[in-house]
Amino acid sequence: MLERRATHGLVHFLLNNPALFEILQNITGCGRIGRFYGRVYRMVPVAGHYDSWHDDAFDDRMITISINLSREFYRGGVLQIRERKSKRFLYEVANTGFGDAIVFRVDGALQHRVTDVEGNVEKVALSGWFVPWPDYQFFLKLALNRKKNTSADSAAAAHDMGWKF
């Protein structure tokens, strides 16, 4: 569990980079980026792990990114993009190189999905979103204050119960 939290924190630290934000703003034409957030996921072959058609147009998401973290080549797990209304298929890309990323601007008129993984190698990827607010520094301060307050509350409760440290 500790390793998972450390990895999660490191990924967020690395992707909450003002230089990266500027590059993405120039590529996509989106507004100011304040923060990145995301998650790591696994898609296991023959387990029915696939993503149904959806969009990311909520919670002020502006840009979606998917980074391949699989060390071995997998089959399937292809990103597909289509128009929402007409269901017209627009684009398909297999992101199978370790560290390769797919970036696209969020648009409510489009939908995307990831197909089932085939064979016997699982897909591991980071999926996340860039949003205008809150800024990463502000978000980090809130999280640190929340942790500090939780620790202080725990120490006070332990003291009230007569525990000594």
VOPAGU-2260 file (C-alpha; in pm, 1 decimal, decimal comma):
REM VOPAGU-2260
SITE   aa  ch    i         X         Y         Z
SITE  MET   A    0       0,0       0,0       0,0
SITE  LEU   A    1     281,7     241,8      85,5
SITE  GLU   A    2     452,0     170,2    -248,5
SITE  ARG   A    3     124,4     242,7    -432,3
SITE  ARG   A    4      86,8     577,8    -250,3
SITE  ALA   A    5     449,0     671,8    -323,4
SITE  THR   A    6     404,6     587,7    -693,5
SITE  HIS   A    7      78,9     783,7    -706,0
SITE  GLY   A    8     244,9    1086,1    -544,9
SITE  LEU   A    9     548,5    1069,7    -774,0
SITE  VAL   A   10     335,1    1047,2   -1088,6
SITE  HIS   A   11     129,2    1346,2    -980,4
SITE  PHE   A   12     442,0    1542,4    -888,0
SITE  LEU   A   13     602,8    1473,5   -1227,6
SITE  LEU   A   14     295,1    1554,8   -1435,6
SITE  ASN   A   15     210,2    1871,8   -1243,0
SITE  ASN   A   16     488,4    2052,4   -1423,8
SITE  PRO   A   17     434,2    2411,8   -1547,1
SITE  ALA   A   18     659,3    2348,9   -1851,1
SITE  LEU   A   19     444,0    2048,4   -1948,9
SITE  PHE   A   20     129,5    2257,2   -1895,4
SITE  GLU   A   21     263,3    2521,7   -2134,9
SITE  ILE   A   22     345,5    2261,7   -2402,0
SITE  LEU   A   23      -0,8    2104,3   -2373,1
SITE  GLN   A   24    -171,2    2444,6   -2387,2
SITE  ASN   A   25      20,3    2524,4   -2708,5
SITE  ILE   A   26     -59,2    2186,8   -2867,7
SITE  THR   A   27    -428,7    2173,2   -2778,1
SITE  GLY   A   28    -522,2    2541,8   -2769,6
SITE  CYS   A   29    -691,5    2494,6   -2434,0
SITE  GLY   A   30    -697,8    2751,9   -2156,7
SITE  ARG   A   31    -471,2    2774,1   -1856,2
SITE  ILE   A   32    -390,0    2441,5   -1687,1
SITE  GLY   A   33    -372,0    2443,4   -1308,9
SITE  ARG   A   34    -337,6    2078,0   -1218,8
SITE  PHE   A   35    -311,6    1717,4   -1334,9
SITE  TYR   A   36    -481,1    1425,7   -1160,2
SITE  GLY   A   37    -514,3    1064,1   -1262,9
SITE  ARG   A   38    -489,6     695,7   -1180,2
SITE  VAL   A   39    -305,0     382,5   -1284,5
SITE  TYR   A   40    -518,0      94,1   -1411,7
SITE  ARG   A   41    -475,9    -261,6   -1539,3
SITE  MET   A   42    -663,6    -439,7   -1815,1
SITE  VAL   A   43    -629,8    -817,4   -1788,1
SITE  PRO   A   44    -680,0   -1025,5   -2105,4
SITE  VAL   A   45    -987,9   -1248,2   -2125,9
SITE  ALA   A   46   -1129,1   -1087,2   -1809,3
SITE  GLY   A   47   -1374,8    -859,8   -1986,8
SITE  HIS   A   48   -1168,3    -552,0   -1897,9
SITE  TYR   A   49   -1263,7    -294,7   -2155,6
SITE  ASP   A   50   -1395,0      57,7   -2151,5
SITE  SER   A   51   -1737,2     143,0   -2292,9
SITE  TRP   A   52   -1801,4     454,1   -2502,0
SITE  HIS   A   53   -1787,9     769,3   -2288,7
SITE  ASP   A   54   -1655,8    1123,0   -2276,2
SITE  ASP   A   55   -1448,8    1301,0   -2012,2
SITE  ALA   A   56   -1644,6    1627,2   -2038,9
SITE  PHE   A   57   -1710,1    1689,0   -1668,6
SITE  ASP   A   58   -1526,8    1820,7   -1361,5
SITE  ASP   A   59   -1368,5    2093,2   -1578,2
SITE  ARG   A   60   -1145,8    1841,4   -1758,2
SITE  MET   A   61    -972,1    1999,2   -2057,1
SITE  ILE   A   62    -716,1    1740,2   -2171,0
SITE  THR   A   63    -695,7    1362,6   -2131,6
SITE  ILE   A   64    -367,6    1172,4   -2127,6
SITE  SER   A   65    -297,0     799,4   -2135,5
SITE  ILE   A   66      58,1     676,4   -2074,9
SITE  ASN   A   67     149,1     312,7   -2140,9
SITE  LEU   A   68     323,5     158,3   -1838,7
SITE  SER   A   69     328,5    -201,0   -1969,6
SITE  ARG   A   70     680,9    -338,7   -1994,8
SITE  GLU   A   71     572,5    -610,0   -2239,3
SITE  PHE   A   72     393,8    -574,9   -2571,8
SITE  TYR   A   73      20,2    -642,4   -2537,6
SITE  ARG   A   74    -247,6    -689,8   -2802,5
SITE  GLY   A   75    -574,1    -502,0   -2809,0
SITE  GLY   A   76    -639,3    -225,7   -2558,2
SITE  VAL   A   77    -682,1      15,1   -2848,5
SITE  LEU   A   78    -810,7     370,2   -2797,0
SITE  GLN   A   79   -1098,6     450,7   -3032,4
SITE  ILE   A   80   -1263,8     790,8   -3081,9
SITE  ARG   A   81   -1598,9     863,6   -3248,0
SITE  GLU   A   82   -1852,4    1143,9   -3288,5
SITE  ARG   A   83   -2120,4    1128,2   -3019,6
SITE  LYS   A   84   -2425,1    1209,6   -3234,9
SITE  SER   A   85   -2352,1    1029,3   -3560,3
SITE  LYS   A   86   -2144,2     747,3   -3403,7
SITE  ARG   A   87   -1905,8     806,2   -3696,1
SITE  PHE   A   88   -1571,2     646,2   -3621,0
SITE  LEU   A   89   -1286,6     901,7   -3630,3
SITE  TYR   A   90    -965,0     757,5   -3496,0
SITE  GLU   A   91    -798,8     449,6   -3352,9
SITE  VAL   A   92    -453,1     414,1   -3196,6
SITE  ALA   A   93    -270,8     131,2   -3022,4
SITE  ASN   A   94     -44,3     269,5   -2753,1
SITE  THR   A   95     185,4     -28,8   -2695,8
SITE  GLY   A   96     530,3     127,6   -2644,3
SITE  PHE   A   97     643,0     162,1   -2282,5
SITE  GLY   A   98     621,9     529,3   -2182,9
SITE  ASP   A   99     435,6     634,4   -2497,2
SITE  ALA   A  100     153,1     880,3   -2438,4
SITE  ILE   A  101    -169,6     971,1   -2612,1
SITE  VAL   A  102    -302,6    1320,7   -2546,2
SITE  PHE   A  103    -633,0    1459,6   -2665,4
SITE  ARG   A  104    -850,2    1757,5   -2587,3
SITE  VAL   A  105   -1176,8    1683,2   -2406,6
SITE  ASP   A  106   -1480,2    1754,0   -2624,3
SITE  GLY   A  107   -1839,6    1668,3   -2528,8
SITE  ALA   A  108   -1918,9    1607,3   -2897,6
SITE  LEU   A  109   -1676,5    1312,1   -2901,1
SITE  GLN   A  110   -1666,4     978,9   -2722,3
SITE  HIS   A  111   -1383,5     733,1   -2669,0
SITE  ARG   A  112   -1324,4     384,8   -2538,2
SITE  VAL   A  113   -1047,6     128,8   -2493,4
SITE  THR   A  114   -1101,0    -215,5   -2646,6
SITE  ASP   A  115   -1049,5    -546,1   -2467,9
SITE  VAL   A  116    -691,3    -668,5   -2423,2
SITE  GLU   A  117    -615,2    -994,9   -2604,2
SITE  GLY   A  118    -353,7   -1266,5   -2558,1
SITE  ASN   A  119    -183,0   -1322,1   -2224,4
SITE  VAL   A  120     -11,8    -987,7   -2144,1
SITE  GLU   A  121    -202,4    -730,6   -1938,6
SITE  LYS   A  122    -212,5    -361,2   -2016,4
SITE  VAL   A  123    -102,4    -119,6   -1743,1
SITE  ALA   A  124    -154,2     249,5   -1806,1
SITE  LEU   A  125    -181,1     586,3   -1640,4
SITE  SER   A  126    -495,2     774,2   -1732,8
SITE  GLY   A  127    -550,4    1129,9   -1621,3
SITE  TRP   A  128    -679,8    1476,5   -1684,5
SITE  PHE   A  129    -558,2    1832,1   -1688,1
SITE  VAL   A  130    -792,3    2087,6   -1530,0
SITE  PRO   A  131    -780,8    2466,3   -1484,7
SITE  TRP   A  132    -816,6    2465,2   -1106,2
SITE  PRO   A  133    -730,7    2428,6    -829,9
SITE  ASP   A  134    -360,8    2484,4    -887,9
SITE  TYR   A  135    -141,8    2191,0    -790,4
SITE  GLN   A  136      36,9    2394,1    -521,7
SITE  PHE   A  137    -295,9    2495,4    -365,2
SITE  PHE   A  138    -425,9    2137,8    -384,4
SITE  LEU   A  139    -102,0    2006,6    -227,9
SITE  LYS   A  140    -124,2    2255,6      61,8
SITE  LEU   A  141    -482,4    2145,9     129,9
SITE  ALA   A  142    -379,5    1779,4     133,6
SITE  LEU   A  143     -83,6    1846,9     365,0
SITE  ASN   A  144    -301,5    2050,0     604,2
SITE  ARG   A  145    -563,6    1775,1     604,3
SITE  LYS   A  146    -293,5    1516,3     684,1
SITE  LYS   A  147    -146,3    1736,6     958,7
SITE  ASN   A  148    -490,9    1788,5    1114,2
SITE  THR   A  149    -566,7    1415,6    1096,6
SITE  SER   A  150    -232,9    1335,3    1266,5
SITE  ALA   A  151    -295,8    1597,7    1535,2
SITE  ASP   A  152    -647,4    1461,6    1593,9
SITE  SER   A  153    -508,3    1106,5    1622,5
SITE  ALA   A  154    -239,6    1215,5    1871,4
SITE  ALA   A  155    -495,9    1406,8    2078,4
SITE  ALA   A  156    -729,2    1105,8    2081,9
SITE  ALA   A  157    -441,9     878,5    2188,8
SITE  HIS   A  158    -349,0    1123,3    2465,7
SITE  ASP   A  159    -712,7    1133,3    2583,5
SITE  MET   A  160    -706,7     752,5    2608,9
SITE  GLY   A  161    -389,3     765,8    2818,5
SITE  TRP   A  162    -158,8     629,7    2547,7
SITE  LYS   A  163     203,2     741,3    2567,5
SITE  PHE   A  164     445,4     780,1    2279,6
